[in-house]
């Protein structure tokens, strides 16, 4: 009988060690996934900041057209301010969607002003803005991939036990198309169609 006790203790020690190794490995994996999400979001923030830095130039150029819709410009400026005031990633995602909606309305409204579209300064700004938008789209896709991997990892069993034990965030929000993005904007040139 005394021989069974040491073998039982050895087996118990091996099981405890295996659980410990798995716990550390799972924890480190979750930390890596979370850092990938944070890094991807930081890349988006960099591109958003670039876009926000371009907006005052766009607004100033557009304001040069005397009868341009002031409400449209005010919406863009307000949306830019909302991004700057957003603190958390979730607030920034919401602010980014609002900003894109306001910017889209601005660009659609510009269509009614051929004299504005003809200015070299405006054309250059739009080219820069389009390049930035492409970089934002790429960064968003990267972020969504990283967030999806993280979300799966914190939800799938048994790693979800470690995620709950160490209070990892339950879910990272994904960037999605803004509401109404599937509707083609109407461009009305005052009935001159």
Beta strands, then each sheet from edge to edge (+ up, - down):
end
